[in-house]
């Protein structure tokens, strides 16, 4: 088949004929009439003197889920092809995916249908193939995806918004376009009749396209794209939305799982823990053994009762809603892609936690669910169970306004509450406007804090700039958490791969941690740390620790706000929790035998108390001109002979990949100590070569650290430096 010529081939060429079709469909009553109208339309378009041909994919583009790059005019001849122009940040694009999944379940490439995702980035971060890979896995996209990073096909076709679907005939000829979400009926109608029309003419081929799913190449992991994390301030347990595994984890602060609820596959079912299912849950809030969950892709708010061990639905009907006002009882009120939840207090009661605030990303609004009868600012008394809009017009904008219903948000994705004066507000991570906003708890006024710009319609004012107010720039932030102890707000600046800190009094926004690189440094200082699209964060340990859901690294990271060090929280199974994938306890390396020549260094005793974290910083120097041996992992091991209880849930070993960036080893003292004295040891094995690689060798060293454990609360423990020059 010949490739298309160079004549104009934008979607505007379809507009007159398709507009006439859609007007005619409005008057059609029966399915037979609709089918006939579409069939006649295809006869007309197919009979044009010259096909409206789609351009060929450029050479050199990056492809996912395929064995090799796909050509429109070599591989797709004889297929009905749907091009899905999308950006993985876009909530409307996410809403469209279930329609495409359903279509793929109905028709396959053997039937003559193929869907191709054309990823056309909005943010610079979205142009990076590894980030698109993560999105393909996160949203379970199983059709081919091409990274059109420079939006060349988007521009040639004059696509104007995300998402846009373009349906092609078997010659690469454009047949239909569908702009935005909510066109499932038309999508199925147009596709089914196009398949029938061209089958009647013998132009559909049933040959298979070489599909190789990216997800099949990945090992399982304890966490998969954790979206949000929160802490139970009473018990110090963490609640983790293990989004990619479609479940909620309740873990002790050492990482041991107490409850695993839902997963590993998506679903929508209430009941006892072993039967309950979720679909890509995000926001979580816990109080008094009750957890509320933003069950995002089920479009529900779920309630987990840890005492009764049951899950129930408290808001939403299980399908995406378009209502932008609300006011019905929760179980009857349709909602759309809730992304975060946080407890609040109504104006009519002294008690706390009688309102659940909801970041309703799908309608670009902030909603409230009344957990008890009460009042919202400037509202009449509301009955328990009412679910309604509080702020946001529903228009996708960066619009601040003293009247909450006239303000505009753009995919709000993170919430945190500062109930005390003078703040008395909700902080909102407004992802698509790349801003942090505030919503007054007194009158609902929506105000700007940092990021974005003054034009409410410009959703492209993003970047990575520390500064004050509007001069600061963020890139698609997804999470915020309020530090009441320091009067500071921490922001998960997701697409910049950083954690920012904002002083709401001065509106000064600065980088707290993260280099901006996405290579996974698991233990380091704030300035050397790395994250990969962190999605949520929370404050724990009386303000000492900041827990971060490092989403694309599939980890929960702990930021010690006193020592300025970052480490990974190990997630491991308990006997009564079902957990997917291999775990750190299964990955333990065998401790090599220390050579007799290995030096043994006994350190001065350290006094610690239960719950504290002790950190060991490796500071080892190789002979001048030496380098670590490539392909042979140098490593460290943590041991506590006779006191193995000390290491339960800890990371017992790790690699040393770079002598210039040596790891920090963390040891969290358990709450229940079986002895008041113990010795922990750190063994290090270094494999290195001379600069010219003429000689390679292994050196080892043993550090012994005596511990004195006390009930008395200790101050901040300085990291222990493990120094030695070989």
C-alpha positions, 0 to 999 in steps of 0.5 A: 500500500502506498504511503500518503501524499503530502497534501493537508490531512488534518481532522478538520477534513472530517468535520462537515460529514461527521457533524451531519452524521451526528445530527442525524443520529440525534433523531434516530430511535432504533439501533437499526436506524443508527447502524444504517446511518453510520453504514451510509456515512462510511459509504460516503467517506469511503467513496471520496475521490481521495482518502483523508490519510493519516501520516506515517509514524516517524522513524525512531519513535519509542514504542511500548507493548510491541515486539518492534515499531509499527508502521501504518502502511506496512503493519496496519493494512487491513485493520480498523485502528483507533489512535488514542491521543493521550497524556498520562497526567490527564484525568479525562484520558484516565476516564477514557481507558475503561471504554478502550479496555471494554472495546478490546474485550469485545474485538481483538486484532483477529477481528480486525481491530487495533488500538494504539496509544499516541502519548503526546506529553503536556509536561516535560516529565511526560516525554521521558520513556521510563515515566510513560512505562510506569503509566502504562503499567499503572493503568494496565494499558495492554495495547501498543503505545508510541511516545510522540514526544515532540507531538509531531502526529498531534500537530500534523492532524491538528489535534486540539485536546486530550483525549482525542480518538481518531478511527482509521479504516484499513487503508490508513484512511481517517473515518471518525474523530471523538474529542474528550471523554464520555463517548462510549456509545459512539465509540462502540457504534462507529467501531462495530459498523466500520468492522462490518462495512469493511468486512463486507468488502473483504478488506479486513485481515485477521493477522496478529500484531506482535504484542509484547507487554511491558508488564510481563518483563517486570518482577513482582514487588511488595508495593506497586505504585503506592499513591498515598500514605497516612499515619494513625497518630494514636498507634503510629501505624501507617495506612498505604494505598498500594494503588497498583496492587488495588489494595490498602495496607495497614503496617506497623512503623517497622513495616510489618503488615497488620492488614492487607485489604483487597488486591491483587486484581481490581474489583468492586466488592464490599464485605469482609476483608478477604472478599473486599476489592478496590480499583486503584485506590488513592487517598486514605484517612484513618481515625479511631480504627476507621479508614476512609479510602478514595477508591479512585477508579471505582468512583467511590468513597469506601469505609474500612472498619478495622475492628469489624474487619469489614469494608462498606461504601459510603459515597458513589454509585460505582460509575463515573458521575457528572454531577457538579453540585451533589447533595444526595445521600452518599450511596446515591450520589454519583462522584468522579475520580476522588483522589484524596481524602482528609478529616475535618470538623463542621462549624456546628460541633466541637468534635473533630472528624465529622466531615470528610473532605474529598479532592474530586479530581474528575470534576475539578472540585473539592467536595464534602461528605458529612460523617455526622450531621453538621454545617459547612461554612455558609451552609444550612444544617446538613444531615449525616451522609450528605455528599456535596460540592464545597468549592470549585465551579467544575471548570478546569481552571486556575481561578481563585475567588472569594466565592467558593463556587466561582473558583476553578481547580484543575484536577485537585489531587492532594489535601491537607488540613490546617484547622488552627488559626491563623490558617484555618484552611485546606491546602490543595495540591492542584496538579494540572495548574501546577499550584498549591491553593488554600480553601478557607474553612471559615468562608470557603474563599479559594486563594493562591499560595504558590506556583502557576500564574495569574491567568486562570486559563493558563494551565501550562505555567509549570517549572522547577523554581524555588521562590515566593508565591507566583514566582515559585514553579512546580510541575504537577504536584500530587500531595501536600501535608501540614506540619503543625509543629513547624507551621510548614507545608510539605509538597510532593512536587511529583513531576519534578521528582522532589519534595518542596517545603512552603512557609504559608506565612511568607509564601516562600517555596524551596526544595527540601529533598530530591536532586530531580534525578529518578535513579533510586538512591535508597539511603542518603541525605536530603540533598543527595536523595532521589524520588520518582513521581512521589504521589503522597506524603504525611507527618509522623513520629511527633513531627520527626518523620516525613513519610513519602509514597515514592510512587514510581520507585514502588517504595515508602521513604522515610525523611528524618526531619532532624537528621536530614536523612532519607531511608526506605521503609521495608514492607514485609509480611506477617503470618496472617496477611496475604502479600504479593511478590518477593520480600526483603526477608526472602532476598537476604544474602548469605553473609560471606566469611570474614577473612582473618586479616579483616580488621575489627573495630569496636565503637563507643557504646550508644544510648538509645530508646525504643522507637528511635532510629540509629543510622550508620554512615559508611565512610570507607576509603580505597587505596589511591587510584582504585575503583570498585570492581564492575559486575561484582557487588560490594556489600554490607550486612547488619547482624545482632547475634543473640539479639535477632529481635533487634533486626525484625523488619529491618533491611539486613543487607545491601549493595555498595555501588559507588565508593563516592556515594556510600549508603547510610544503614538505618536501624530502628529500635523496636518498641518491645525490647527483650534486652537492655544491652545488645551489640549490632555489627556491620560487616562490609565487603569491598571488591576493588581493582587498581586503576588499570585493572591489573590487580583486583582484590577483596577487603572486609571490615567488621564494626561492632556497636554496643547499644544501651537501651533505656526507657528514657526518651532520648534526644536526636541521635547523631549518625554513627560514622563507620570510617576506615582507610584501606 
